[in-house]
Structures are given as C-alpha cells and as structure tokens.
Amino acid sequence: MIGKLIILGIIIITTVILVPSLTKNPSLHSIEVAADKMLPNSNTKNQTLIDITPVNLDQLDPKYVNKQTFVGQVFDKSNGTCKISVPGLADTINNKIELTHILDLQNCPYKIGDPVSVSKLEPKENIPVPVNQPGSITVDPYPIPSGTDNSNSINANSVTSDSSAIPAYYNIVQLTASNKGNDVIINYDDTSGKTTDVTVTLRNSEKELFSGKFTSSQFQTMVNDVPNSPHIIDMTVDSSAYGILHASVYAPANNQNSTISGIFTKS
C-alpha cells in the first residue's frame, strides 16, 4: 500500500513540473495546430464530399457548359402540348437521318407557326461538381419585335425587349409554304432585292421530291403530287446584304390545307 502511494506521488509531481513548461513553449503548440489543419479527420472529409448536392446544368458557371442554339417552329398544338420541329437537332436513328427532330412541350404558351429558340446544354469534361443530367434542352421565345405585323409572332408578353437580338433580315427575307391538297406552293420574297441565288429542296423520309435553284429576289413555284406524308422544305439563300441564310418548313402528314412561314437563320 505504501509503495503504491509513493508511485502515485511521483506521477503527480512529474505532471506539475512538465505541464507548465509545455504550455509556455509556443513552438510545440504551433506544431499541434499545424498538424490539425494538415490532417483533418478523414471521416469528416468524406462526409463533406458525399453531401455535395448535384446541380442542374443551368446552375453551372457557363464556362463548364457547352451550349448550342437552334431555331424551332411549332407545327401542332393539342391540349396545351406543342409539337416543335427543330431541324438542327435531327439525329440518325437506325442508320436513317430524321427529317427533323420533334420536341413535345407541355403547358405550351405558343401557337402553331410560332418560331422558338431551342438551346441544347451539355456539361464539359472535368466539371468540379456533380450534375443531375447528362444534357438538357430548353425552349425560349424567339426574339421577334413586339407589335410586328406577322401572323406567326408570339405573345407580346413573352417577347424579349432586346432589339439587338432580332436579326436584321427578319421580315425582309421571307419564305412561305402553302399546302393545297397534294400540291405545295413555295413563295420567296426578299424586299431588299439583294438575293443572289436561292436553292430549294423538298423531301420526305423516302426521297427528294423537288430541287431547284433560283436567281430572283421574288418567286413562286409549285410542287405537284406531294405524297400525304411528313415532308420538309429546305431553303438556302445567298444574299449580298446578309450572307448565307437558311430556313426550313416542316409539314406533318394530313397537312394538306395549311400555310406556314419559315424562319431564316444565318449560317
């Protein structure tokens, strides 16, 4: 019993002597703090990585996102859902290229014939945070000037007020396609008179039904005996004022009595 008391006394005395000297030594304290910062608790670190919430592509810094913008056009609307033709998104399916890519937009604020701006977003490689989806497509109003005299203009409340976004050739270079039974009438009008030449093709999924080249700023041509199947009219314009312009008009099946205007974009 006496021996145990002696050992306990030695331990107490040693602690009293050493603890103050360690406390007074700032270098030892600094080393301990530095070690804590360099070697954080591994469990805490792993938990932080796991808790990173995936984000949507539109929440990322634009430098981490590839963005492509296309012009689409509403060709059908039923029960609030629009069908939108986007030729620029046409893909190859079963070794066959689509006539056009078709999007379904629910709660659609647009009407048949309205143009829209379609953006395709894809993440770049090595982005710093996880994302919810490998890609996304957004549909926004096409920048038409409000109050324009155009049957295809979209709701003025949804039109951008940024007039700089409106193409200079809008309402200057125009394409109109009218389906009359089995005939299609193609009208082209460039009020600037600056058209050098125009190439027009009409095709369905099976073959090219018409091809022609024109050198006038205004013309009309009729394509007869067009099958009652989905078809698309492609027009490429070489203009001395605006450069190379392109427009497409998509017509679904059973669309024999309709008129729709193409929307030109700069190539």
VEXMI-617978 format. One line per 2 residues: number of its first residue (from 1); their letters; for each residue x, y, z of C-alpha. Coordinates in steps of 0.05 Angstrom, whole numbers, padded with zeros to 5 digits. Layout:
<atoms>
NUM) a) X:Y:Z; ... $
</atoms>
This chain:
<atoms>
1) mi) 00000:00000:00000; 00056:00048:00018 $
3) gk) 00092:00031:-00048; 00030:00050:-00088 $
5) li) 00024:00116:-00053; 00097:00132:-00068 $
7) il) 00087:00117:-00143; 00024:00160:-00146 $
9) gi) 00062:00217:-00113; 00117:00213:-00165 $
11) ii) 00067:00217:-00222; 00032:00278:-00192 $
13) it) 00098:00314:-00181; 00121:00300:-00253 $
15) tv) 00056:00326:-00282; 00060:00390:-00242 $
17) il) 00131:00402:-00268; 00120:00385:-00341 $
19) vp) 00052:00415:-00358; 00071:00488:-00346 $
21) sl) 00135:00480:-00388; 00095:00452:-00446 $
23) tk) 00044:00507:-00442; 00099:00560:-00443 $
25) np) 00131:00530:-00505; 00096:00564:-00564 $
27) sl) 00133:00523:-00616; 00102:00458:-00592 $
29) hs) 00032:00489:-00593; 00042:00515:-00664 $
31) ie) 00063:00446:-00688; 00000:00415:-00659 $
33) va) -00045:00467:-00693; -00010:00459:-00760 $
35) ad) -00018:00383:-00756; -00092:00391:-00742 $
37) km) -00100:00434:-00805; -00059:00388:-00850 $
39) lp) -00092:00323:-00827; -00167:00335:-00819 $
41) ns) -00209:00279:-00794; -00218:00231:-00853 $
43) nt) -00290:00215:-00834; -00308:00289:-00836 $
45) kn) -00275:00299:-00904; -00311:00240:-00935 $
47) qt) -00377:00263:-00907; -00368:00332:-00939 $
49) li) -00357:00302:-01008; -00417:00257:-01002 $
51) di) -00461:00315:-00982; -00448:00356:-01046 $
53) tp) -00516:00365:-01078; -00519:00353:-01154 $
55) vn) -00539:00416:-01193; -00576:00429:-01258 $
57) ld) -00536:00449:-01319; -00567:00518:-01320 $
59) ql) -00539:00529:-01249; -00467:00517:-01271 $
61) dp) -00418:00572:-01290; -00425:00578:-01366 $
63) ky) -00351:00561:-01374; -00367:00490:-01354 $
65) vn) -00425:00482:-01404; -00427:00471:-01479 $
67) kq) -00487:00508:-01508; -00516:00504:-01578 $
69) tf) -00576:00546:-01600; -00625:00528:-01656 $
71) vg) -00689:00556:-01685; -00750:00512:-01678 $
73) qv) -00822:00522:-01700; -00889:00498:-01672 $
75) fd) -00927:00456:-01723; -00981:00426:-01680 $
77) ks) -01016:00441:-01614; -01066:00398:-01575 $
79) ng) -01090:00400:-01503; -01036:00451:-01485 $
81) tc) -00979:00410:-01514; -00940:00436:-01573 $
83) ki) -00901:00395:-01623; -00839:00434:-01645 $
85) sv) -00796:00420:-01706; -00721:00431:-01695 $
87) pg) -00683:00411:-01758; -00616:00429:-01726 $
89) la) -00626:00373:-01674; -00641:00320:-01727 $
91) dt) -00606:00255:-01707; -00590:00189:-01741 $
93) in) -00637:00133:-01717; -00629:00062:-01743 $
95) nk) -00579:00088:-01795; -00630:00138:-01821 $
97) ie) -00627:00214:-01811; -00690:00245:-01783 $
99) lt) -00727:00295:-01828; -00728:00339:-01767 $
101) hi) -00724:00329:-01692; -00791:00337:-01657 $
103) ld) -00799:00363:-01586; -00862:00358:-01543 $
105) lq) -00872:00419:-01499; -00925:00415:-01445 $
107) nc) -00962:00477:-01420; -00941:00510:-01485 $
109) py) -00953:00586:-01489; -00942:00587:-01565 $
111) ki) -00988:00576:-01624; -00980:00538:-01689 $
113) gd) -00928:00572:-01734; -00892:00608:-01678 $
115) pv) -00816:00604:-01681; -00778:00588:-01616 $
117) sv) -00706:00589:-01593; -00682:00520:-01573 $
119) sk) -00618:00511:-01532; -00581:00446:-01521 $
121) le) -00537:00444:-01458; -00483:00392:-01445 $
123) pk) -00431:00391:-01388; -00358:00396:-01407 $
125) en) -00308:00346:-01380; -00277:00352:-01311 $
127) ip) -00330:00398:-01282; -00320:00409:-01206 $
129) vp) -00389:00387:-01182; -00438:00331:-01199 $
131) vn) -00497:00347:-01245; -00567:00319:-01247 $
133) qp) -00569:00302:-01321; -00522:00288:-01378 $
135) gs) -00555:00342:-01421; -00617:00385:-01425 $
137) it) -00658:00423:-01477; -00693:00488:-01463 $
139) vd) -00745:00525:-01504; -00749:00601:-01502 $
141) py) -00785:00655:-01542; -00755:00674:-01609 $
143) pi) -00734:00748:-01608; -00790:00777:-01651 $
145) ps) -00803:00852:-01643; -00867:00864:-01606 $
147) gt) -00923:00894:-01646; -00896:00866:-01712 $
149) dn) -00948:00853:-01766; -00934:00778:-01770 $
151) sn) -00985:00723:-01764; -00932:00679:-01733 $
153) si) -00910:00729:-01679; -00912:00702:-01609 $
155) na) -00946:00732:-01549; -00920:00802:-01536 $
157) ns) -00913:00787:-01462; -00861:00733:-01478 $
159) vt) -00821:00772:-01528; -00752:00797:-01510 $
161) sd) -00744:00873:-01509; -00671:00866:-01531 $
163) ss) -00678:00892:-01603; -00604:00877:-01616 $
165) ai) -00622:00802:-01614; -00671:00810:-01672 $
167) pa) -00638:00791:-01739; -00631:00848:-01788 $
169) yy) -00663:00805:-01843; -00725:00789:-01802 $
171) ni) -00788:00808:-01842; -00742:00826:-01900 $
173) vq) -00726:00756:-01926; -00787:00711:-01923 $
175) lt) -00807:00640:-01941; -00879:00616:-01942 $
177) as) -00902:00546:-01958; -00976:00531:-01972 $
179) nk) -01003:00460:-01976; -01062:00456:-02024 $
181) gn) -01086:00385:-02027; -01028:00345:-02058 $
183) dv) -00993:00408:-02083; -00944:00452:-02046 $
185) ii) -00936:00526:-02065; -00869:00556:-02045 $
187) ny) -00864:00632:-02041; -00799:00671:-02032 $
189) dd) -00795:00746:-02022; -00733:00788:-02007 $
191) ts) -00756:00861:-02003; -00684:00885:-02001 $
193) gk) -00674:00858:-02072; -00605:00834:-02051 $
195) tt) -00614:00759:-02064; -00560:00728:-02108 $
197) dv) -00589:00658:-02112; -00635:00611:-02075 $
199) tv) -00632:00535:-02071; -00696:00499:-02052 $
201) tl) -00707:00425:-02037; -00770:00388:-02015 $
203) rn) -00762:00318:-01988; -00796:00265:-01946 $
205) se) -00765:00208:-01909; -00761:00166:-01972 $
207) ke) -00732:00212:-02025; -00722:00283:-02051 $
209) lf) -00786:00305:-02085; -00762:00372:-02113 $
211) sg) -00699:00411:-02122; -00690:00478:-02156 $
213) kf) -00644:00539:-02159; -00670:00609:-02169 $
215) ts) -00634:00676:-02182; -00690:00724:-02164 $
217) sq) -00708:00762:-02101; -00782:00744:-02111 $
219) fq) -00810:00679:-02139; -00864:00627:-02131 $
221) tm) -00861:00554:-02151; -00910:00496:-02145 $
223) vn) -00891:00424:-02130; -00945:00376:-02153 $
225) dv) -00966:00307:-02127; -00932:00312:-02059 $
227) pn) -00949:00248:-02020; -00991:00255:-01957 $
229) sp) -00931:00241:-01912; -00886:00284:-01869 $
231) hi) -00841:00327:-01912; -00794:00385:-01903 $
233) id) -00774:00444:-01946; -00703:00469:-01940 $
235) mt) -00682:00536:-01969; -00611:00565:-01972 $
237) vd) -00604:00638:-01993; -00541:00674:-02016 $
239) ss) -00553:00748:-02003; -00505:00804:-02018 $
241) ay) -00533:00841:-01958; -00539:00786:-01905 $
243) gi) -00493:00729:-01928; -00516:00657:-01927 $
245) lh) -00585:00646:-01896; -00622:00582:-01884 $
247) as) -00694:00565:-01869; -00736:00501:-01861 $
249) vy) -00810:00488:-01861; -00835:00421:-01834 $
251) ap) -00904:00394:-01852; -00932:00332:-01817 $
253) an) -00979:00282:-01851; -01051:00304:-01862 $
255) nq) -01030:00376:-01870; -01059:00388:-01939 $
257) ns) -01092:00455:-01925; -01044:00499:-01886 $
259) ti) -00995:00556:-01894; -00933:00565:-01852 $
261) sg) -00874:00614:-01855; -00802:00592:-01849 $
263) if) -00755:00628:-01801; -00687:00646:-01830 $
265) tk) -00622:00638:-01792; -00552:00659:-01811 $
267) s) -00506:00601:-01830 $
</atoms>
